[in-house]
Amino acid sequence: MPDGSAEFDLAIVGGGINGTGIARDAAGRGLRVLLVEQNDLASGTSSASTKLIHGGLRYLEQGWFRLVREALTEREVMLRMAPHIIRPMRFVLPVEPGMRPLWMLRLGLLIYDRLGGRRILPATRSIDLSHGTLGAPLKQAYSHGFEYSDCWADDARLVVLNAVDAGERGALIRTRTRCIGAERGAAWRLVLDVRGRRDIATARVLVNATGPWLKLFAADVLQQATPVPVRLDKGSHIVVPRLFEHDRGYIFQARDARVVFALPFERDFTLIGTTDRGFSGNPAGIGPSSDEIAYLCAVANAHFRSEVTPEQVVWSFAGIRSLYDDGSKLSQDVTRDYVLDLDTPAGAAARLTVYGGKITTYRRLAEHAVDRVAQIVKSGPAWTARSHLPGGEFPHDGFDALVTATQRSRPFLDAQHVRRLVHAYGTRVDRVLGAAQSREELGPWLGADLTGAEVHYLKQREWAQTADDVLWRRSKVGLRFSSDEREKLARFMAADIGASSS
């Protein structure tokens, strides 16, 4: 078939941060875009990160200055782009006896402050940990340290909002849709499995953004004969009851040369992670092993006065990073940079393979990906650097003002509920709440502060179809749900007449 007769310019396989970011960028440049995801959006690695928008302080030791510079520059781009789901966070780095000396940490943080053109975030400062709120949770051995800036992000919502924006710009987003066949001619002919029903789609360019499934998809569906230089790496996290009262995060130097974060999480909890181990096998349904949980508890116990045990873990999760294999022996030494491989054989449709990448630099990756295929499918100029994600159309320091305005217009909601909604939906919070002027008008209260109105919105506008989609990816209210409440939510979603947007 002539490539001009293809239904889509780009067909993207993979609904994680890279796939949805490319879909948004391409749709905004006027391309006809199809994105297919075999499960829910952000159901893999993109909802299993440490939830940071950061330059990667430890990457300076590897000499990855370009990657760190790009990531540090992107921090503030993303903070302006989505100030509801991304917010500044200060991090406490204690000086570890017998490890990296104070002068080295000071020098590294000086470079970190200056490398990325920081304008919004405050600079590094030295701190005395022998007294005060920042040192109170730590063991007495930690008397000196530094406090520096990065950002926290709701990783799964970042993915979903990219998909929402892509869809509003004309992209077709199809979740629970698996690409099971790909015939390559002048255009791609894709065979799609939608809950047992088969569909066909055609596209001029195929983008393999399947992340941990990259090698399996290349071999089983694309029938690629050449080796795929990908290395899989597992990162695990645990969530425990809150270990400290303030809003800073901690970054600890572990004895195996890794760094482990302990972050305030969902008001009443602390998130601890991550591990870094090689992985092989099927990435589906993986979770932390008992020894990984024990490792994270041990790192926490080496630093905090309060003991952390596996029995205290209220939630745990793991993700598989798909890294470009650069030949490094140790997992932590493999580059976190992304690689875009464009294959354009004569007389056949193009294929773009996406290796690696970090959530922090996804927007740049997407921009570069669409630039790469511009020689094949003519598109408009890059546009996302000064854009806003849905709900993020307010100043980077305007979150509290938006909360206040929402509380004033909806006095029947308590303050914590309003803050959660504004964090999730930003300026679109009124679309979630509709015309409701009382608690009763929000439909049934399904558990914690989750209402029928919010679930209806998530089904209609954000492709939510199951209880887990709502509880763990569109929100984290699953931390406060009982098993009975979860079953109640599942029944409500099955009975709700609101049509899904998939």
C-alpha positions, -999 to +999 in steps of 0.1 A: +000+000+000+013+035-007+024+052+026+001+081+019-029+058+023-020+049+059-045+058+085-019+072+109+014+090+107+027+075+139+016+043+157+031+042+192+031+010+212+035+016+249+015+037+272+042+048+297+058+082+300+078+079+268+049+067+247+024+092+259+050+120+258+057+113+221+020+110+214+013+144+229+042+161+212+034+146+178-004+154+181+005+189+189+025+192+157-004+181+136+004+144+131-022+117+130-013+096+161-024+062+174-012+050+208-019+014+220-012+001+255-018-036+264-029-027+300-036+006+317-017+038+312+014+039+334+007+003+345+044-006+343+077+012+351+062+047+348+041+043+380+069+026+399+096+053+400+109+071+431+086+099+419+114+125+416+121+152+390+158+155+395+192+158+379+206+127+395+232+139+420+251+106+420+254+107+382+280+134+386+304+108+399+300+088+367+308+120+347+274+121+331+274+159+330+253+163+298+226+141+312+226+159+345+225+193+329+196+184+307+177+169+336+184+199+358+172+223+331+140+202+327+132+204+364+120+239+361+104+234+327+083+207+342+075+226+374+061+254+353+043+229+330+025+210+357+026+227+391-003+207+404+014+173+401+050+185+404+062+205+433+096+216+448+111+195+475+141+201+497+164+171+504+186+165+534+220+148+526+238+137+558+275+135+558+283+098+563+312+089+586+338+070+566+322+077+532+323+106+507+340+134+526+324+168+533+345+186+507+334+162+479+297+166+488+301+204+489+318+204+455+292+181+440+263+202+452+280+234+440+282+219+405+246+206+409+233+241+417+251+257+388+249+232+360+212+235+351+205+272+352+184+271+384+161+301+387+131+290+408+144+265+432+165+277+463+202+269+465+221+244+486+229+252+522+249+235+550+229+223+580+236+213+616+219+180+622+229+178+659+196+196+668+164+208+652+136+191+633+158+179+603+182+160+625+157+148+651+147+116+632+183+106+625+208+087+647+234+108+667+262+099+643+248+123+618+257+158+629+264+176+597+248+177+562+234+197+533+200+207+521+194+210+484+165+213+459+149+190+435+112+182+427+086+156+435+061+143+410+031+121+408+046+099+381+014+080+371-007+111+367+021+127+347+016+098+322-022+101+322-022+139+317+002+135+287-023+110+273-053+133+281-036+162+263-026+140+233-062+129+230-075+164+232-051+173+204-064+146+181-045+114+191-064+082+194-055+066+228-065+029+231-058+012+264-063-026+270-053-030+234-024-053+225-004-052+193+000-088+183+011-085+147+031-060+126+035-064+088+060-041+073+056-027+038+055+008+025+034+013+056+029-007+088-001-030+090-008-036+127-030-064+142-046-053+174-062-075+201-089-057+220-103-081+246-103-109+220-116-088+191-092-081+163-087-047+147-063-035+120-045-002+119-020+012+094+008+038+100+037+053+082+060+051+113+060+026+142+074+037+175+085+009+199+081+025+233+073-007+252+100-002+279+107-034+297+088-053+269+111-038+242+131-069+235+101-093+237+080-070+214+109-067+189+113-105+187+078-118+190+058-091+171+082-072+149+102-103+141+135-084+144+165-106+136+191-082+149+200-082+187+183-055+208+209-038+230+187-035+261+194-042+297+167-047+323+171-034+358+147-038+388+140-010+412+119-017+443+103+006+469+085+003+502+060+025+520+058+026+558+040+048+584+055+083+586+090+084+600+093+122+604+070+152+607+085+177+582+082+180+545+118+174+534+131+142+519+163+124+529+190+110+506+213+084+522+245+069+510+243+032+514+274+010+520+272-006+486+277+029+470+240+033+460+218+061+473+184+055+489+157+081+494+133+084+522+105+108+512+073+122+527+045+104+510+007+109+509+008+129+542+009+099+566+036+077+551+073+075+541+084+062+508+118+044+508+137+034+476+152+022+454+171-009+448+191-015+416+194-051+404+197-068+370+165-085+358+156-111+333+123-127+324+088-114+320+083-079+335+046-085+341+033-085+377+067-082+394+071-069+430+098-065+455+114-097+469+118-103+506+155-096+505+150-063+486+125-052+513+150-063+540+177-042+522+156-011+522+147-016+559+184-020+567+193+012+550+166+031+568+176+015+601+212+026+596+201+062+596+168+067+615+163+063+652+130+046+647+132+009+636+117-001+603+107-037+598+092-056+569+060-060+590+055-023+589+054-021+551+019-010+541+026-010+504+055-020+481+061-019+444+088-025+418+095-014+383+117-027+356+139+000+339+147-006+303+182+007+298+204+010+268+231-016+272+265+002+272+285-027+285+288-016+321+293-044+346+273-030+375+236-020+372+241+014+388+268+022+362+246+016+332+237+049+315+204+065+323+205+085+290+181+077+263+189+064+228+166+068+198+172+043+170+155+051+137+154+023+111+146+034+076+152+006+051+147+015+014+111+009+003+098+000+037+081+019+066+103+034+093+106+021+129+118+042+159+130+022+189+131+041+222+158+029+247+161+041+283+152+075+295+142+091+328+109+105+338+127+138+343+138+141+307+108+125+290+096+158+274+130+162+257+130+126+246+096+130+231+107+162+213+138+146+199+118+115+188+093+136+168+122+156+154+138+123+142+108+112+122+102+146+107+122+135+077+095+109+070+063+126+083+063+164+079+053+181+112+051+215+128+077+230+151+086+218+186+061+234+211+061+217+245+088+237+263+064+265+272+032+245+274+010+233+303-003+199+310-041+197+316-049+214+349-015+231+351-025+265+337-015+285+368+018+300+382+043+276+396+038+292+430+001+294+427-010+261+442-021+275+476-041+302+459-059+276+438-067+255+469-081+286+487-103+295+457-116+259+455-123+258+493-142+290+490-164+277+461-169+243+478-171+249+515-187+215+521-154+198+514-127+195+541-092+211+535-073+178+530-098+166+504-095+199+485-057+197+485-057+162+472-081+171+444-062+202+434-029+182+434-045+157+410-066+180+388-053+215+392-075+240+373-098+212+362-110+204+397-144+220+388-148+194+360-145+167+386-168+183+411-194+195+385-222+217+399-222+199+433-229+222+462-232+195+489-215+162+498-246+143+487-244+157+452-210+141+447-226+106+446-217+078+469-186+081+491-167+050+483-139+051+509-114+076+522-125+108+503-131+091+470-166+100+455-187+087+428-183+120+409-145+116+408-147+080+397-172+089+370-148+116+357-119+092+357-138+067+337-151+093+312-119+114+308-089+094+319-094+058+307-099+043+342-116+009+340-107-010+372-105-003+409-067-005+407-066+021+379-083+045+403-067+035+436-031+033+426-025+051+393-051+080+391-046+085+428-030+068+458-062+065+479-056+028+479-034+034+509-065+043+528-089+017+514-101-015+531-107-047+511-144-042+516-142-006+502-122-018+473-149-044+464-175-016+468-156+005+443-153-023+418-190-029+420-197+008+415-174+010+385-190-020+369-225-005+374-216+032+366-233+042+334-205+067+325-188+055+294-150+048+295-129+070+273-108+041+259 
